[in-house]
Amino acid sequence: MKEITVKELKQMMDENEDFQLIDVREPNEYEVSQIGGELIPLATVPDNVSKIARDKKVIVQCRSGKRSANAIQFLEQQHKFDNLYNLVGGILAWSDEIDPNVQKY
């Protein structure tokens, strides 16, 4: 599984790279803190495959990196995606390394 660090993601954002950011947490978690990802909760990923880009990098994130890894594993195995990157450490790492104003929970 390909991975990306929060610092690499921040650089991509700062350079206005063309990518998709998917947040696989639950809506109540998304309300607490988010970094601009499109909300597709993990349980709904199978029903939303068509919303996930195949023609550019897709970064998948959650709170710590576990659920996003599960989403990527499903998408790679069942739908043959090859452009997915797991955000190492998720929103917790973003809060620690990039923006302490992003609330941890």
C-alpha positions in Angstrom: 0.0 0.0 0.0 1.3 3.4 -1.0 1.5 6.0 1.8 1.9 9.7 2.1 2.9 11.8 5.1 1.0 14.8 6.4 4.0 17.0 5.4 3.9 15.7 1.8 0.1 16.3 1.7 0.6 19.8 3.0 3.1 20.5 0.3 0.7 19.1 -2.3 -1.9 21.5 -1.0 0.4 24.4 -0.9 1.5 23.8 -4.5 -2.1 23.4 -5.7 -1.5 19.9 -7.1 -4.5 18.1 -8.6 -5.5 15.4 -6.3 -8.6 14.1 -4.5 -8.7 13.9 -0.7 -11.2 11.4 0.7 -12.1 11.3 4.4 -13.5 7.9 5.5 -14.5 8.9 9.1 -18.1 9.2 10.3 -20.1 12.4 10.0 -19.9 13.2 13.7 -16.0 12.9 13.5 -15.9 15.1 10.4 -17.9 17.8 12.3 -15.2 17.9 15.1 -12.3 18.3 12.8 -11.5 18.0 9.1 -8.8 19.1 6.6 -10.9 19.6 3.5 -11.5 16.0 2.4 -14.6 14.7 0.8 -16.6 12.7 3.3 -17.3 9.1 2.3 -17.6 7.1 5.5 -15.9 3.7 5.4 -19.2 1.7 5.5 -20.4 3.7 2.4 -17.2 3.3 0.3 -18.6 0.3 -1.7 -21.7 2.4 -2.7 -19.5 5.4 -3.7 -16.8 3.9 -5.8 -17.9 6.1 -8.7 -17.0 9.2 -6.7 -13.4 8.2 -6.4 -11.0 9.5 -9.1 -8.9 7.1 -11.2 -7.1 9.7 -13.2 -5.2 11.4 -10.4 -3.7 10.8 -7.0 -6.3 10.0 -4.3 -5.3 10.5 -0.7 -7.5 8.6 1.8 -7.5 9.7 5.4 -9.2 8.9 8.7 -8.4 9.6 12.3 -5.2 7.5 12.6 -4.7 5.7 9.3 -6.3 2.4 10.0 -9.8 2.9 8.4 -8.2 4.6 5.4 -5.9 1.6 5.0 -9.0 -0.7 5.1 -10.7 1.4 2.4 -7.7 1.3 0.2 -7.3 -2.4 0.6 -10.9 -2.9 -0.5 -10.7 -0.5 -3.4 -7.4 -2.0 -4.7 -8.6 -5.6 -4.4 -12.2 -5.3 -5.5 -12.0 -2.4 -7.9 -8.4 -2.5 -9.1 -7.5 1.1 -8.1 -3.7 1.8 -8.4 -3.7 5.6 -7.5 -4.5 5.5 -3.8 -2.3 6.7 -0.9 -2.9 6.3 2.8 -2.4 9.3 4.9 0.0 8.1 7.6 -1.3 9.0 11.1 -4.4 10.6 9.8 -6.0 13.6 11.4 -4.0 13.0 14.6 -0.7 13.4 12.7 -2.1 16.5 10.9 -2.8 18.1 14.3 0.6 17.2 15.7 2.7 18.1 12.7 0.9 20.7 10.6 -2.0 22.5 12.4 -2.5 22.2 16.2 -5.8 24.0 15.7 -7.2 20.9 14.1 -9.0 19.3 17.1 -7.9 15.8 18.2 -10.5 13.5 19.7 
